[in-house]
């Protein structure tokens, strides 16, 4: 069974930066597609960024140029570097693992952007 643990969330001022991490255990990591999603209160969960096993990335338009997704296959970890944060980036951020029939989620980490 895949187990995902996110970390790195917190409170940051507008214009600041945070780096989220998601450690994966219990399954084959390097061939999996990994993603970050976010859900603000009262809204649906939306895609933020994804990275394939081959390293191809995809970003939501709202975060392009500000966020960077990366993965370290030796550490079974995926990262989300978030720069130039805005109040509208406030949400719970979830890590996602997809491989074959497996689609698993972490428990989420809160990111709050406020002065």
C-alpha positions as CSV (number, residue, x, y, z in Angstrom):
1,X,0.0,0.0,0.0
2,X,1.3,3.4,-1.0
3,X,1.9,5.9,1.9
4,X,2.4,9.6,1.2
5,X,3.5,12.1,3.8
6,X,3.5,15.8,3.0
7,X,5.5,18.4,4.9
8,X,6.6,22.0,4.6
9,X,3.4,24.0,4.8
10,X,2.9,27.0,7.0
11,X,2.2,30.7,7.2
12,X,4.0,33.0,4.9
13,X,3.7,36.6,3.9
14,X,2.7,37.6,0.3
15,X,5.8,37.5,-1.9
16,X,7.4,34.8,0.3
17,X,8.4,31.3,-0.5
18,X,7.8,27.8,0.8
19,X,9.0,24.3,-0.3
20,X,6.6,21.4,0.2
21,X,7.9,17.8,0.3
22,X,6.1,14.5,-0.2
23,X,7.8,11.3,0.9
24,X,6.5,8.1,-0.6
25,X,6.8,4.6,0.7
26,X,5.3,1.2,0.1
27,X,5.4,1.3,-3.7
28,X,7.5,1.8,-6.8
29,X,8.3,5.5,-7.0
30,X,10.5,6.2,-10.0
31,X,7.9,5.0,-12.5
32,X,5.0,6.8,-11.0
33,X,3.4,10.1,-12.0
34,X,3.4,12.5,-9.0
35,X,1.4,15.6,-8.6
36,X,0.5,18.4,-6.2
37,X,-3.1,19.5,-5.9
38,X,-4.8,22.1,-3.7
39,X,-8.1,22.8,-2.2
40,X,-9.3,26.1,-0.7
41,X,-12.3,26.2,1.7
42,X,-15.5,25.7,-0.2
43,X,-13.8,25.0,-3.5
44,X,-12.9,21.8,-5.4
45,X,-9.5,20.2,-5.4
46,X,-7.5,21.6,-8.3
47,X,-4.3,20.5,-10.0
48,X,-1.2,22.6,-9.3
49,X,1.6,20.7,-10.9
50,X,2.5,17.2,-12.1
51,X,5.7,15.4,-13.0
52,X,5.9,12.1,-14.8
53,X,8.3,9.3,-14.2
54,X,10.4,10.6,-17.1
55,X,10.5,14.1,-15.6
56,X,8.0,15.9,-17.8
57,X,6.2,18.6,-15.9
58,X,2.8,20.3,-16.2
59,X,1.5,23.4,-14.3
60,X,-1.7,25.2,-13.7
61,X,-1.7,28.5,-15.5
62,X,-2.1,30.3,-12.1
63,X,1.2,29.0,-10.9
64,X,3.4,29.0,-14.0
65,X,6.6,30.9,-13.5
66,X,6.2,30.9,-9.7
67,X,6.1,27.2,-8.7
68,X,8.4,24.4,-9.6
69,X,7.8,20.7,-9.2
70,X,10.7,18.3,-8.9
71,X,11.4,14.7,-7.8
72,X,14.3,12.9,-6.3
73,X,14.0,9.2,-7.1
74,X,16.8,8.2,-4.8
75,X,14.8,9.7,-1.9
76,X,11.3,8.7,-3.1
77,X,10.4,12.3,-2.6
78,X,8.6,14.9,-4.7
79,X,8.9,18.6,-4.0
80,X,7.0,21.8,-4.8
81,X,9.0,25.0,-4.6
82,X,6.6,27.9,-4.3
83,X,7.9,31.5,-4.9
84,X,6.1,34.8,-5.1
85,X,3.3,33.5,-3.1
86,X,-0.1,35.3,-3.2
87,X,-3.1,35.2,-0.8
88,X,-5.0,33.2,-3.4
89,X,-2.5,30.4,-3.1
90,X,-3.9,29.7,0.4
91,X,-5.2,26.2,0.5
92,X,-4.5,22.7,1.7
93,X,-2.0,21.1,-0.6
94,X,-2.2,17.4,-1.4
95,X,0.4,15.1,-2.9
96,X,-0.8,12.5,-5.4
97,X,0.7,9.2,-6.7
98,X,-0.5,7.6,-9.8
99,X,0.8,4.3,-11.3
100,X,-1.2,1.7,-13.2
101,X,-4.4,1.2,-11.2
102,X,-3.1,2.9,-8.0
103,X,-4.2,6.5,-7.3
104,X,-3.2,7.6,-3.7
105,X,-3.3,10.8,-1.8
106,X,-1.5,12.2,1.2
107,X,-3.2,13.8,4.2
108,X,-2.5,17.3,3.0
109,X,-0.5,20.3,4.4
110,X,-1.9,23.7,5.0
111,X,-0.4,26.7,3.2
112,X,-1.6,30.2,4.3
113,X,-0.4,33.3,2.6
114,X,-1.3,36.4,4.7
115,X,0.2,39.5,6.0
